[in-house]
Amino acid sequence: MEMYGLYTVHKVETSADSFSYPVHSHTSHEILVVTKGRCGIVIGGTEYELGANDVAFMIENESHGLLINEAPFEFFAVQFVPKACKNAELDNVLADLCKSKSGAVLTVDSSIYPTVVSCMRRICDERSDTNAEMYFTYIKSILYELCNNAVRKDGIAFEHKGKKSGGTELLNAVIDYIGDNLNMISDLSFIESVFHYSNSHVNRLFRDALGISVWQYITVKKLDLAYNLISEGCNIKAAASRCGFGDYSVFYKSFVKHFGISPSSVKIRSGPVSPTDTQEQSSTVF
């Protein structure tokens, strides 16, 4: 249906840890309806909570991202290019809905909400590449209900959210996330995709509070964990891998710099060094 400017998604996530919807934008409008669970959704510079009877509407080229708060989580999403419809009535509905020049989350009247869900389900699950006109009819019905039987929800601006506690709440949230996902973190992309803040903003919080950057904090935590694993008898290379170090030479250099001793020295203090560990150290490239 891409030739008609229509894209659809129907998906179920079984875990609230499925951070697969980072902040992004596209050259189409989007309607998103949640039928199970709850989520936080960012539209432009504002964050909303999306749940029962709520519908999110994003206009073209507007940044938005989604964070699952409660699972199982099911949603339907439809992206469409208005001009593909070539329908004057739909143009009028969109003009009314987009008059604020930004998207929003709207709470639909409970008696109308099942109709909205039904239309979304038909668009996403019963689509046929030969009947675009029917799907734009469903889209027009949804937009009509959003304009006439829904009220806009208030959101929280990012700037305001960060100032509530001087950033302490965000700092603690990032630290908790790092602790829970330490071995899975390979870069800082999670900051924007999970927390919807820029790397530079969160780095400032870490430097102000801890005197180090986010990545330095992550590296120290990984090294501390590796030290404990090695001291408990874990194979050195296995400990490095379990802590998220893909390159052993990087791990070795970082370990020596941080602790002032080699990983094998920790192994010796805790028990005999295995032949494998000895071989791994001697083959390390400096």
C-alpha positions as CSV (number, residue, x, y, z in Angstrom):
1,M,0.0,0.0,0.0
2,E,3.1,2.2,0.0
3,M,2.2,3.6,-3.4
4,Y,-0.9,5.2,-1.7
5,G,1.1,6.6,1.2
6,L,-0.4,4.2,3.7
7,Y,1.7,2.2,6.3
8,T,0.3,0.1,9.0
9,V,1.6,-1.7,12.2
10,H,-0.2,-4.0,14.6
11,K,2.2,-5.3,17.3
12,V,2.1,-7.0,20.8
13,E,5.0,-6.6,23.2
14,T,5.2,-9.0,26.1
15,S,7.7,-7.1,28.1
16,A,7.9,-3.5,29.4
17,D,11.6,-3.7,28.7
18,S,11.1,-3.7,24.9
19,F,12.6,-0.3,24.1
20,S,12.2,-0.6,20.4
21,Y,10.6,2.8,19.6
22,P,13.2,5.6,19.9
23,V,12.5,9.2,19.0
24,H,12.1,9.5,15.2
25,S,10.1,11.4,12.6
26,H,8.7,10.7,9.1
27,T,7.1,12.6,6.3
28,S,3.6,11.4,7.1
29,H,0.9,11.8,9.7
30,E,0.4,9.0,12.2
31,I,-2.4,7.7,14.4
32,L,-1.5,5.4,17.3
33,V,-4.0,3.5,19.5
34,V,-3.1,1.4,22.5
35,T,-5.5,-1.5,23.2
36,K,-3.5,-3.2,26.1
37,G,-1.1,-1.9,28.6
38,R,0.2,1.7,29.0
39,C,3.0,3.7,27.6
40,G,4.7,7.1,27.8
41,I,4.8,8.9,24.4
42,V,6.8,11.9,23.4
43,I,5.4,14.2,20.8
44,G,7.6,17.1,19.9
45,G,8.9,18.5,23.2
46,T,6.0,17.1,25.3
47,E,5.6,13.8,27.1
48,Y,2.2,12.2,27.6
49,E,0.8,9.0,29.2
50,L,-1.2,6.9,26.8
51,G,-3.7,4.3,28.0
52,A,-7.3,3.3,27.8
53,N,-9.5,5.5,25.6
54,D,-6.5,7.5,24.5
55,V,-5.3,8.1,20.9
56,A,-2.0,9.7,19.8
57,F,-1.9,11.8,16.7
58,M,1.5,12.9,15.3
59,I,1.8,15.3,12.3
60,E,4.3,14.9,9.5
61,N,8.0,15.6,10.4
62,E,7.2,15.8,14.1
63,S,9.6,13.9,16.4
64,H,8.0,11.3,18.6
65,G,9.0,8.2,20.5
66,L,7.4,5.6,22.8
67,L,8.3,4.0,26.1
68,I,6.3,1.0,27.3
69,N,5.2,1.3,31.0
70,E,3.0,-1.7,31.4
71,A,2.9,-5.0,29.5
72,P,1.5,-6.9,27.8
73,F,1.3,-4.0,25.4
74,E,-0.6,-4.0,22.2
75,F,-1.0,-1.1,19.7
76,F,-2.2,-0.3,16.2
77,A,-0.5,2.5,14.2
78,V,-1.3,4.0,10.8
79,Q,0.9,6.4,8.9
80,F,-0.6,8.1,5.9
81,V,0.3,10.9,3.5
82,P,-2.8,13.1,3.3
83,K,-2.4,14.2,-0.3
84,A,-2.5,10.5,-1.3
85,C,-6.2,10.4,-0.4
86,K,-7.2,13.3,-2.6
87,N,-10.2,13.9,-0.5
88,A,-11.4,17.5,0.3
89,E,-13.4,16.4,3.3
90,L,-10.4,14.7,4.8
91,D,-8.3,17.8,4.2
92,N,-10.8,19.8,6.2
93,V,-10.8,17.4,9.1
94,L,-7.0,17.4,9.2
95,A,-6.9,21.2,9.0
96,D,-9.0,21.3,12.2
97,L,-7.0,18.6,14.0
98,C,-3.7,20.2,13.1
99,K,-4.6,23.8,13.8
100,S,-2.2,23.9,16.7
101,K,0.6,22.8,14.3
102,S,1.5,19.9,16.6
103,G,0.4,16.4,17.4
104,A,-1.3,15.5,20.7
105,V,-2.8,12.7,22.8
106,L,-6.6,12.8,22.9
107,T,-9.0,11.0,25.2
108,V,-11.9,9.7,23.2
109,D,-15.4,9.4,24.6
110,S,-15.8,5.8,25.9
111,S,-18.8,5.2,23.8
112,I,-16.9,6.1,20.6
113,Y,-13.6,4.4,21.5
114,P,-14.6,0.9,20.3
115,T,-15.4,2.3,16.9
116,V,-12.0,3.9,16.7
117,V,-10.3,0.6,17.7
118,S,-12.4,-1.3,15.2
119,C,-11.4,1.1,12.3
120,M,-7.7,0.8,13.3
121,R,-8.0,-3.0,13.4
122,R,-9.5,-3.2,10.0
123,I,-6.9,-0.9,8.5
124,C,-4.0,-2.9,10.0
125,D,-5.3,-6.5,9.9
126,E,-7.6,-6.6,6.9
127,R,-5.7,-4.4,4.5
128,S,-5.7,-5.2,0.8
129,D,-3.3,-3.5,-1.6
130,T,-6.2,-3.0,-4.1
131,N,-8.6,-1.1,-2.0
132,A,-6.9,2.1,-0.7
133,E,-10.1,4.1,-0.9
134,M,-11.8,2.0,1.8
135,Y,-8.9,2.5,4.2
136,F,-8.8,6.2,3.8
137,T,-12.6,6.1,4.6
138,Y,-11.7,4.4,7.9
139,I,-9.0,7.0,8.5
140,K,-11.4,9.8,7.9
141,S,-13.9,8.3,10.4
142,I,-11.2,8.1,13.0
143,L,-10.1,11.7,12.5
144,Y,-13.7,12.8,12.6
145,E,-14.1,11.2,16.0
146,L,-10.9,12.8,17.3
147,C,-12.2,16.2,16.2
148,N,-15.7,15.9,17.6
149,N,-15.6,13.3,20.4
150,A,-12.3,13.7,22.1
151,V,-10.4,16.1,24.4
152,R,-6.7,16.9,24.4
153,K,-4.7,15.6,27.3
154,D,-2.1,17.7,29.1
155,G,1.5,16.7,28.8
156,I,4.7,17.6,30.6
157,A,7.3,19.6,28.8
158,F,10.8,18.2,28.9
159,E,12.3,21.4,30.2
160,H,9.8,21.5,33.1
161,K,10.3,17.8,33.9
162,G,14.0,18.2,34.3
163,K,13.8,21.2,36.5
164,K,11.5,19.7,39.1
165,S,14.3,18.2,41.2
166,G,17.3,19.7,39.6
167,G,17.7,16.6,37.4
168,T,18.1,14.2,40.4
169,E,15.1,12.1,39.4
170,L,16.4,11.7,35.9
171,L,20.0,11.0,37.2
172,N,18.7,8.2,39.5
173,A,16.5,6.7,36.7
174,V,19.5,6.5,34.4
175,I,21.7,5.0,37.1
176,D,19.0,2.4,37.8
177,Y,18.7,1.5,34.1
178,I,22.5,1.1,33.8
179,G,22.5,-1.2,36.8
180,D,19.7,-3.4,35.4
181,N,21.1,-3.6,31.9
182,L,24.9,-3.2,32.3
183,N,26.1,-6.1,30.2
184,M,23.7,-5.1,27.3
185,I,24.9,-1.5,27.0
186,S,27.4,-1.0,24.1
187,D,26.8,2.8,23.5
188,L,24.8,5.7,24.7
189,S,21.8,5.4,22.3
190,F,19.6,4.2,25.2
191,I,19.6,7.7,26.7
192,E,17.5,9.1,23.9
193,S,15.5,6.0,23.1
194,V,14.6,5.2,26.7
195,F,14.6,8.6,28.5
196,H,14.1,10.9,25.5
197,Y,16.9,13.3,26.6
198,S,20.0,14.3,24.8
199,N,23.4,12.7,25.6
200,S,24.8,16.1,26.4
201,H,22.0,16.9,28.9
202,V,22.5,13.6,30.8
203,N,26.3,13.9,30.7
204,R,26.0,17.3,32.4
205,L,23.9,15.7,35.2
206,F,26.6,13.0,35.7
207,R,29.5,15.4,35.6
208,D,27.8,17.8,38.1
209,A,26.8,15.0,40.5
210,L,29.6,12.4,40.1
211,G,32.4,14.2,38.3
212,I,32.5,11.8,35.4
213,S,30.7,11.2,32.2
214,V,27.9,8.7,31.6
215,W,30.3,6.4,29.6
216,Q,33.0,6.7,32.3
217,Y,30.4,5.6,34.9
218,I,29.3,2.7,32.8
219,T,32.9,1.6,32.2
220,V,33.7,1.7,36.0
221,K,30.6,-0.3,36.8
222,K,31.5,-2.9,34.2
223,L,35.1,-3.1,35.5
224,D,33.9,-3.5,39.1
225,L,31.6,-6.3,38.1
226,A,34.4,-8.0,36.2
227,Y,36.7,-7.7,39.2
228,N,34.1,-9.4,41.4
229,L,33.5,-12.2,38.9
230,I,37.2,-12.9,38.5
231,S,37.8,-12.9,42.2
232,E,35.0,-15.5,42.5
233,G,36.8,-17.8,40.1
234,C,35.3,-16.8,36.8
235,N,37.5,-17.2,33.7
236,I,39.0,-13.8,32.8
237,K,37.8,-13.7,29.2
238,A,34.4,-15.0,30.2
239,A,34.1,-12.3,32.8
240,A,35.0,-9.6,30.3
241,S,32.4,-10.9,27.9
242,R,29.7,-11.1,30.6
243,C,30.3,-7.5,31.4
244,G,29.8,-6.3,27.9
245,F,33.4,-6.0,26.7
246,G,33.5,-7.2,23.1
247,D,37.2,-6.5,22.7
248,Y,39.5,-8.2,25.3
249,S,42.4,-5.9,24.7
250,V,40.2,-2.9,25.5
251,F,39.0,-4.6,28.6
252,Y,42.6,-5.5,29.7
253,K,43.9,-1.9,29.3
254,S,40.9,-0.4,31.0
255,F,41.2,-2.9,33.9
256,V,44.9,-2.2,34.5
257,K,44.3,1.6,34.3
258,H,41.4,1.5,36.7
259,F,42.7,-1.0,39.3
260,G,46.5,-0.7,38.9
261,I,46.8,-4.5,38.5
262,S,46.1,-7.0,35.8
263,P,43.1,-9.3,35.8
264,S,45.3,-12.3,36.3
265,S,46.7,-10.8,39.5
266,V,43.1,-10.8,40.8
267,K,42.9,-14.4,39.8
268,I,46.1,-15.3,41.5
269,R,45.0,-13.7,44.8
270,S,41.8,-15.7,44.6
271,G,43.2,-19.0,43.5
272,P,45.2,-20.7,40.8
273,V,45.3,-19.2,37.3
274,S,44.0,-21.4,34.6
275,P,46.1,-22.1,31.5
276,T,43.5,-20.4,29.4
277,D,43.7,-17.2,31.4
278,T,47.5,-17.2,31.2
279,Q,47.3,-17.6,27.4
280,E,44.8,-14.9,27.1
281,Q,46.9,-12.4,29.0
282,S,50.1,-13.2,27.1
283,S,48.4,-12.8,23.7
284,T,47.0,-9.4,24.6
285,V,48.0,-6.6,22.2
286,F,49.2,-3.5,24.0
